Amino acid sequence: MTAYSEAFQREVARVARKEVRGEISSLRKQSAQTRAEVTALRKTLKEAIAHIKHLEKAFNQMASSSRVTKVEEAEQVEKGKRKRAFSAEALARKRSALGLSQQEMAALAGCSVVSLHRWEHGLAQPRAAQQDALKQVMAMGKREAAARLAELSQHN
């Protein structure tokens, strides 16, 4: 009976190995898939960290430049010259309140129509000299603007 029991044990061990092999192969596939996903997530994380560092650097540069602007603004306030912020919306509102076309408003401000359009739509900022001219135009009323336009048309 020992030969029979040994043969039986070997057969049971063979069948058990065969079943375990099937289960292990599916586990190996899942493990490989999981490793691939972890690798992809690590790569994504590394890219996200690099992007965050880039954004931090840009933010710090913007913050440092705005600090300089605020320091300059504070110096101007001390000197009594408060720098007035330019508003694209205010310019467009003033032009419509005066009932002027962009061409007429540009003539009053002493600039091109393209520049005025870009200022009104917030695509550009006027320089200091242009801001002074715009400040004068913004202070005008309808009659004064019409008189100034008539004056300008006589010179041309």
PADO-387475 format. One record per atom (N, C-alpha, C): residue number from 1; x, y, z; atom name. Coordinates in Angstrom, 3 decimals. Each point is the difference from the previous one (the first is absolute). Example, Ala and Ser with C-alpha at 12.3 -4.5 7.8 and 13.67 -1.06 7.14 Angstrom:
2
 torba        X        Y        Z vovex
     1   13.190   -5.690    7.800     N
     1   -0.890    1.190    0.000    CA
     1    0.900    1.200    0.000     C
     2   -0.350    1.050   -0.720     N
     2    0.820    1.190    0.060    CA
     2   -0.770    1.090    0.730     C
This chain:
156
 torba        X        Y        Z vovex
     1    0.780   -1.194    0.000     N
     1   -0.780    1.194    0.000    CA
     1    0.831    1.274    0.000     C
     2    1.195   -0.068    0.351     N
     2    0.838    1.181   -0.006    CA
     2    0.218    0.520   -1.418     C
     3    0.140   -0.882   -0.937     N
     3    0.196    0.428   -1.378    CA
     3   -1.252    0.720   -0.484     C
     4   -1.165   -0.572    0.367     N
     4   -1.259    0.626   -0.393    CA
     4   -0.153    1.363    0.674     C
     5    0.296    0.125    1.276     N
     5   -0.147    1.268    0.721    CA
     5    1.007    1.031   -0.501     C
     6    1.217   -0.424   -0.356     N
     6    0.999    0.931   -0.545    CA
     6   -0.450    0.513   -1.359     C
     7   -0.531   -0.865   -0.824     N
     7   -0.495    0.404   -1.318    CA
     7   -1.165    0.975    0.162     C
     8   -0.870   -0.287    0.958     N
     8   -1.146    0.867    0.260    CA
     8    0.466    1.380    0.470     C
     9    0.988    0.047    0.870     N
     9    0.523    1.273    0.504    CA
     9    0.636    0.809   -1.124     C
    10    0.774   -0.674   -0.881     N
    10    0.634    0.695   -1.121    CA
    10   -1.057    0.587   -0.933     C
    11   -1.065   -0.769   -0.263     N
    11   -1.069    0.459   -0.885    CA
    11   -0.721    1.210    0.614     C
    12   -0.270   -0.051    1.303     N
    12   -0.665    1.119    0.682    CA
    12    0.902    1.234   -0.060     C
    13    1.295   -0.150    0.222     N
    13    0.938    1.119   -0.047    CA
    13    0.062    0.583   -1.412     C
    14   -0.013   -0.860   -1.041     N
    14    0.046    0.468   -1.394    CA
    14   -1.244    0.812   -0.336     C
    15   -1.174   -0.496    0.386     N
    15   -1.257    0.687   -0.275    CA
    15   -0.032    1.339    0.764     C
    16    0.476   -0.008    1.233     N
    16    0.019    1.221    0.807    CA
    16    0.920    1.042   -0.642     C
    17    1.181   -0.439   -0.484     N
    17    0.927    0.931   -0.669    CA
    17   -0.624    0.577   -1.255     C
    18   -0.717   -0.838   -0.750     N
    18   -0.644    0.444   -1.228    CA
    18   -1.043    1.079    0.306     C
    19   -0.810   -0.188    1.037     N
    19   -1.019    0.979    0.373    CA
    19    0.643    1.291    0.498     C
    20    1.038   -0.151    0.822     N
    20    0.687    1.170    0.541    CA
    20    0.666    0.792   -1.133     C
    21    0.572   -0.694   -0.985     N
    21    0.635    0.659   -1.131    CA
    21   -0.991    0.892   -0.741     C
    22   -1.219   -0.451   -0.196     N
    22   -1.028    0.795   -0.669    CA
    22   -0.347    1.253    0.795     C
    23   -0.130   -0.162    1.312     N
    23   -0.307    1.144    0.853    CA
    23    1.165    0.984    0.042     C
    24    1.209   -0.522    0.063     N
    24    1.191    0.851    0.068    CA
    24    0.174    0.786   -1.287     C
    25   -0.285   -0.596   -1.164     N
    25    0.185    0.722   -1.265    CA
    25   -0.939    1.209   -0.073     C
    26   -1.239   -0.147    0.482     N
    26   -0.904    1.156   -0.004    CA
    26    0.483    1.058    0.990     C
    27    0.537   -0.426    1.144     N
    27    0.549    0.946    0.966    CA
    27    1.227    0.715   -0.560     C
    28    0.824   -0.723   -0.763     N
    28    1.170    0.616   -0.627    CA
    28   -0.427    1.065   -1.005     C
    29   -1.047   -0.288   -0.777     N
    29   -0.504    0.971   -0.963    CA
    29   -0.499    1.254    0.713     C
    30   -0.758   -0.194    1.083     N
    30   -0.503    1.142    0.765    CA
    30    1.147    0.801    0.613     C
    31    0.999   -0.689    0.479     N
    31    1.153    0.656    0.604    CA
    31    0.746    0.838   -1.040     C
    32    0.179   -0.554   -1.201     N
    32    0.684    0.730   -1.072    CA
    32   -0.806    1.241   -0.389     C
    33   -1.319   -0.149   -0.076     N
    33   -0.876    1.128   -0.326    CA
    33    0.105    1.096    1.070     C
    34   -0.017   -0.416    1.243     N
    34    0.086    0.945    1.115    CA
    34    1.332    0.733   -0.028     C
    35    1.088   -0.716   -0.267     N
    35    1.316    0.631   -0.094    CA
    35    0.043    1.027   -1.119     C
    36   -0.619   -0.328   -1.140     N
    36   -0.036    0.935   -1.123    CA
    36   -0.792    1.259    0.368     C
    37   -1.119   -0.193    0.718     N
    37   -0.801    1.145    0.426    CA
    37    0.764    0.876    0.984     C
    38    0.726   -0.623    0.925     N
    38    0.799    0.749    0.979    CA
    38    1.076    0.796   -0.722     C
    39    0.629   -0.590   -0.986     N
    39    1.033    0.693   -0.767    CA
    39   -0.587    1.211   -0.720     C
    40   -1.172   -0.189   -0.609     N
    40   -0.656    1.118   -0.694    CA
    40   -0.369    1.103    0.982     C
    41   -0.496   -0.373    1.183     N
    41   -0.355    0.998    1.009    CA
    41    1.237    0.746    0.510     C
    42    1.101   -0.700    0.153     N
    42    1.236    0.664    0.422    CA
    42    0.438    1.030   -1.038     C
    43   -0.111   -0.379   -1.272     N
    43    0.380    0.912   -1.083    CA
    43   -0.906    1.233    0.016     C
    44   -1.308   -0.207    0.164     N
    44   -0.949    1.111    0.054    CA
    44    0.289    0.899    1.194     C
    45    0.301   -0.600    1.133     N
    45    0.326    0.757    1.208    CA
    45    1.253    0.839   -0.221     C
    46    0.997   -0.580   -0.621     N
    46    1.246    0.715   -0.265    CA
    46   -0.263    1.204   -0.910     C
    47   -0.836   -0.185   -1.034     N
    47   -0.352    1.103   -0.903    CA
    47   -0.785    1.079    0.742     C
    48   -0.907   -0.413    0.872     N
    48   -0.807    0.966    0.765    CA
    48    0.888    0.813    0.935     C
    49    0.949   -0.650    0.637     N
    49    0.916    0.704    0.898    CA
    49    0.836    1.008   -0.784     C
    50    0.473   -0.396   -1.182     N
    50    0.779    0.918   -0.834    CA
    50   -0.858    1.194   -0.417     C
    51   -1.260   -0.249   -0.333     N
    51   -0.911    1.083   -0.398    CA
    51   -0.256    0.946    1.169     C
    52   -0.174   -0.556    1.191     N
    52   -0.223    0.824    1.191    CA
    52    1.224    0.870    0.276     C
    53    1.187   -0.573   -0.140     N
    53    1.224    0.777    0.221    CA
    53    0.088    1.143   -0.999     C
    54   -0.374   -0.275   -1.261     N
    54    0.005    1.031   -1.042    CA
    54   -0.982    1.124    0.362     C
    55   -1.197   -0.375    0.454     N
    55   -1.005    0.992    0.378    CA
    55    0.447    0.814    1.216     C
    56    0.630   -0.661    0.971     N
    56    0.507    0.710    1.175    CA
    56    1.044    1.031   -0.408     C
    57    0.874   -0.391   -0.920     N
    57    1.040    0.904   -0.465    CA
    57   -0.624    1.212   -0.691     C
    58   -0.980   -0.249   -0.873     N
    58   -0.678    1.101   -0.691    CA
    58   -0.733    0.899    0.987     C
    59   -0.657   -0.614    0.979     N
    59   -0.720    0.774    1.016    CA
    59    0.967    0.868    0.794     C
    60    1.125   -0.572    0.391     N
    60    0.982    0.759    0.772    CA
    60    0.545    1.169   -0.808     C
    61    0.212   -0.209   -1.300     N
    61    0.477    1.089   -0.850    CA
    61   -1.051    1.098   -0.092     C
    62   -1.265   -0.390   -0.146     N
    62   -1.070    0.989   -0.075    CA
    62   -0.131    0.744    1.328     C
    63    0.103   -0.732    1.083     N
    63   -0.129    0.611    1.323    CA
    63    1.130    0.993    0.244     C
    64    1.216   -0.370   -0.405     N
    64    1.129    0.903    0.221    CA
    64   -0.130    1.237   -0.876     C
    65   -0.513   -0.146   -1.227     N
    65   -0.163    1.177   -0.854    CA
    65   -1.119    0.887    0.523     C
    66   -1.064   -0.597    0.557     N
    66   -1.080    0.824    0.549    CA
    66    0.457    0.693    1.282     C
    67    0.914   -0.618    0.743     N
    67    0.547    0.654    1.189    CA
    67    0.742    1.264   -0.399     C
    68    0.779   -0.111   -1.096     N
    68    0.739    1.158   -0.472    CA
    68   -0.977    1.090   -0.413     C
    69   -1.070   -0.387   -0.701     N
    69   -1.005    0.970   -0.431    CA
    69   -0.645    0.657    1.215     C
    70   -0.322   -0.779    1.022     N
    70   -0.609    0.564    1.194    CA
    70    0.960    0.937    0.717     C
    71    1.298   -0.335   -0.008     N
    71    0.987    0.880    0.617    CA
    71    0.066    1.312   -0.770     C
    72    0.016   -0.104   -1.349     N
    72    0.027    1.213   -0.825    CA
    72   -1.261    0.827    0.234     C
    73   -1.136   -0.670    0.107     N
    73   -1.267    0.692    0.229    CA
    73    0.023    0.709    1.355     C
    74    0.540   -0.663    1.000     N
    74    0.095    0.612    1.328    CA
    74    0.897    1.232   -0.040     C
    75    1.103   -0.086   -0.773     N
    75    0.887    1.153   -0.131    CA
    75   -0.719    1.158   -0.671     C
    76   -0.816   -0.298   -1.015     N
    76   -0.733    1.053   -0.688    CA
    76   -1.053    0.625    0.905     C
    77   -0.627   -0.818    0.849     N
    77   -0.984    0.531    0.942    CA
    77    0.687    0.957    0.967     C
    78    1.215   -0.381    0.434     N
    78    0.746    0.863    0.904    CA
    78    0.344    1.323   -0.671     C
    79    0.289   -0.041   -1.294     N
    79    0.341    1.211   -0.738    CA
    79   -1.252    0.796   -0.363     C
    80   -1.158   -0.589    0.197     N
    80   -1.234    0.699   -0.330    CA
    80   -0.519   -0.324   -1.385     C
    81    0.649   -0.892   -0.706     N
    81   -0.419   -0.388   -1.344    CA
    81   -0.588   -1.395    0.054     C
    82   -1.229   -0.109    0.222     N
    82   -0.630   -1.324    0.030    CA
    82   -0.221   -0.450   -1.432     C
    83    0.524   -1.153   -0.343     N
    83   -0.156   -0.536   -1.349    CA
    83   -1.409   -0.565   -0.147     C
    84   -0.706    0.470   -1.003     N
    84   -1.371   -0.429   -0.209    CA
    84   -0.014   -1.224   -0.910     C
    85   -0.739   -0.996    0.374     N
    85   -0.076   -1.232   -0.787    CA
    85   -0.851    0.243   -1.238     C
    86    0.412   -0.590   -1.112     N
    86   -0.738    0.125   -1.250    CA
    86   -1.120   -1.033   -0.013     C
    87   -1.174    0.406   -0.464     N
    87   -1.133   -0.908   -0.080    CA
    87   -0.537   -0.008   -1.429     C
    88    0.065   -1.173   -0.620     N
    88   -0.500   -0.143   -1.368    CA
    88   -1.503    0.254   -0.051     C
    89   -0.710   -0.506    1.006     N
    89   -1.453    0.166    0.034    CA
    89   -0.380    1.472    0.134     C
    90    0.731    0.744    0.829     N
    90   -0.291    1.422    0.193    CA
    90    0.214    0.775   -1.291     C
    91    1.033   -0.355   -0.744     N
    91    0.272    0.664   -1.277    CA
    91   -1.137   -0.253   -0.982     C
    92   -0.436   -1.234   -0.102     N
    92   -1.096   -0.337   -0.916    CA
    92   -1.289    0.690    0.435     C
    93   -0.276    0.044    1.306     N
    93   -1.201    0.677    0.500    CA
    93    0.040    1.492   -0.304     C
    94    1.165    0.611    0.178     N
    94    0.131    1.441   -0.250    CA
    94   -0.220    0.305   -1.479     C
    95    0.562   -0.839   -0.864     N
    95   -0.177    0.209   -1.441    CA
    95   -1.471   -0.084   -0.375     C
    96   -0.698   -0.989    0.537     N
    96   -1.427   -0.124   -0.323    CA
    96   -0.802    1.134    0.649     C
    97    0.412    0.458    1.182     N
    97   -0.691    1.109    0.651    CA
    97    0.161    1.290   -0.793     C
    98    1.168    0.169   -0.620     N
    98    0.234    1.185   -0.816    CA
    98   -0.652   -0.138   -1.376     C
    99   -0.394   -1.223   -0.357     N
    99   -0.624   -0.241   -1.299    CA
    99    1.007    0.077   -1.140     C
   100    1.218   -0.416    0.259     N
   100    1.068    0.093   -0.998    CA
   100    0.293   -1.356   -0.618     C
   101    0.460    0.048   -1.246     N
   101    0.483   -1.223   -0.637    CA
   101    1.425   -0.245    0.489     C
   102    0.517   -1.173   -0.289     N
   102    1.384   -0.279    0.397    CA
   102    0.956    0.939   -0.719     C
   103   -0.291    0.323   -1.232     N
   103    0.864    0.896   -0.766    CA
   103    0.030    1.393    0.635     C
   104   -1.155    0.499    0.422     N
   104   -0.059    1.318    0.632    CA
   104    0.699   -0.019    1.358     C
   105   -0.226   -1.041    0.766     N
   105    0.643   -0.114    1.317    CA
   105    1.516   -0.099   -0.162     C
   106    0.447   -0.739   -1.014     N
   106    1.439   -0.133   -0.251    CA
   106    0.604    1.352   -0.378     C
   107   -0.729    0.785   -0.776     N
   107    0.489    1.329   -0.377    CA
   107    0.138    0.879    1.241     C
   108   -0.974   -0.066    0.891     N
   108    0.076    0.787    1.238    CA
   108    1.178   -0.422    0.866     C
   109    0.240   -1.311    0.057     N
   109    1.073   -0.521    0.858    CA
   109    1.365    0.093   -0.669     C
   110    0.014    0.266   -1.307     N
   110    1.272    0.105   -0.716    CA
   110    0.650   -1.349   -0.224     C
   111   -0.814   -0.996   -0.298     N
   111    0.531   -1.351   -0.240    CA
   111   -0.687   -0.601   -1.218     C
   112    0.389   -1.204   -0.358     N
   112   -0.634   -0.674   -1.140    CA
   112   -1.272   -0.701    0.454     C
   113   -0.841   -0.288   -0.974     N
   113   -1.254   -0.701    0.285    CA
   113    0.299   -1.407    0.526     C
   114    1.028   -0.624   -0.551     N
   114    0.375   -1.350    0.424    CA
   114    0.414    0.000    1.469     C
   115    0.794    0.996    0.390     N
   115    0.428    0.087    1.407    CA
   115   -1.203    0.172    0.906     C
   116   -0.911    0.900   -0.378     N
   116   -1.189    0.230    0.812    CA
   116   -0.827   -1.271    0.133     C
   117   -0.154   -0.717   -1.106     N
   117   -0.759   -1.263    0.021    CA
   117    0.644   -0.997    0.966     C
   118    1.321   -0.120   -0.081     N
   118    0.704   -0.941    0.875    CA
   118   -0.114    0.416    1.470     C
   119    0.026    1.295    0.277     N
   119   -0.144    0.479    1.375    CA
   119   -1.394   -0.296    0.517     C
   120   -1.010    0.273   -0.824     N
   120   -1.388   -0.213    0.432    CA
   120   -0.305   -1.463    0.274     C
   121    0.652   -0.896   -0.731     N
   121   -0.259   -1.423    0.157    CA
   121    0.986   -0.678    0.947     C
   122    0.851    0.803    0.640     N
   122    0.926   -0.541    0.994    CA
   122    1.132   -0.812   -0.599     C
   123    0.283    0.197   -1.283     N
   123    1.071   -0.751   -0.651    CA
   123    1.353    0.674    0.172     C
   124   -0.014    1.278    0.398     N
   124    1.241    0.747    0.194    CA
   124   -0.243    1.076    1.053     C
   125    1.077    0.531    0.531     N
   125   -0.058    1.076    0.982    CA
   125    0.674    1.228   -0.617     C
   126   -0.588    1.188    0.142     N
   126    0.647    1.201   -0.528    CA
   126    1.230    0.364    0.829     C
   127    0.949    0.613   -0.674     N
   127    1.201    0.462    0.709    CA
   127   -0.347    1.241    0.823     C
   128    0.960    0.466    0.784     N
   128   -0.250    1.117    0.921    CA
   128   -0.450    1.257   -0.742     C
   129    0.685    0.355   -1.105     N
   129   -0.369    1.195   -0.756    CA
   129   -1.406   -0.149   -0.582     C
   130   -0.315   -1.188   -0.466     N
   130   -1.329   -0.251   -0.557    CA
   130   -1.055    0.018    1.101     C
   131    0.364   -0.458    1.180     N
   131   -0.945    0.030    1.121    CA
   131   -0.328    1.431    0.388     C
   132    1.006    0.881   -0.096     N
   132   -0.263    1.409    0.298    CA
   132   -0.997    0.582   -0.995     C
   133    0.189   -0.309   -1.296     N
   133   -0.924    0.486   -1.025    CA
   133   -1.396   -0.582    0.231     C
   134   -0.072   -1.282    0.348     N
   134   -1.296   -0.636    0.258    CA
   134   -0.662    0.618    1.236     C
   135    0.798    0.350    0.985     N
   135   -0.527    0.618    1.213    CA
   135   -0.694    1.316   -0.337     C
   136    0.611    0.771   -0.918     N
   136   -0.606    1.263   -0.429    CA
   136   -1.305   -0.254   -0.747     C
   137   -0.013   -1.008   -0.856     N
   137   -1.209   -0.332   -0.761    CA
   137   -1.093   -0.487    0.945     C
   138    0.388   -0.798    1.000     N
   138   -0.973   -0.532    0.949    CA
   138   -0.639    1.121    0.835     C
   139    0.706    1.116    0.134     N
   139   -0.524    1.123    0.782    CA
   139   -0.923    0.889   -0.837     C
   140   -0.032   -0.193   -1.307     N
   140   -0.817    0.837   -0.889    CA
   140   -1.476   -0.355    0.079     C
   141   -0.813    1.005   -0.307     N
   141   -1.426   -0.212   -0.157    CA
   141   -0.319   -0.078   -1.492     C
   142   -1.281   -0.161   -0.339     N
   142   -0.391   -0.131   -1.406    CA
   142    0.337    1.265   -0.794     C
   143   -0.317    1.157    0.537     N
   143    0.246    1.255   -0.720    CA
   143    1.489    0.227   -0.220     C
   144    0.759   -0.227    1.052     N
   144    1.442    0.218   -0.107    CA
   144    0.611   -0.963   -1.015     C
   145   -0.453   -1.254   -0.005     N
   145    0.513   -0.975   -0.958    CA
   145   -0.366    0.408   -1.427     C
   146   -1.252    0.455   -0.216     N
   146   -0.424    0.431   -1.337    CA
   146    0.811    1.206   -0.456     C
   147    0.249    0.943    0.924     N
   147    0.791    1.187   -0.352    CA
   147    1.426   -0.388   -0.356     C
   148    0.568   -0.900    0.771     N
   148    1.383   -0.455   -0.257    CA
   148    0.092   -0.743   -1.329     C
   149   -1.008   -0.806   -0.324     N
   149   -0.027   -0.710   -1.285    CA
   149   -0.116    0.997   -1.155     C
   150   -0.826    1.030    0.149     N
   150   -0.140    1.016   -1.030    CA
   150    1.343    0.723   -0.205     C
   151    0.669    0.284    1.103     N
   151    1.307    0.637   -0.051    CA
   151    1.000   -0.872   -0.737     C
   152   -0.001   -1.277    0.307     N
   152    0.919   -0.947   -0.650    CA
   152   -0.291   -0.135   -1.496     C
   153   -1.288    0.000   -0.377     N
   153   -0.363   -0.163   -1.406    CA
   153    0.389    1.248   -0.801     C
   154    0.010    1.189    0.649     N
   154    0.412    1.221   -0.704    CA
   154    1.494   -0.013   -0.283     C
   155    0.774   -0.596    0.887     N
   155    1.441   -0.064   -0.189    CA
   155    0.384   -0.979   -1.088     C
   156   -0.848   -0.960   -0.278     N
   156    0.312   -1.025   -1.020    CA
   156   -0.624    0.371   -1.263     C
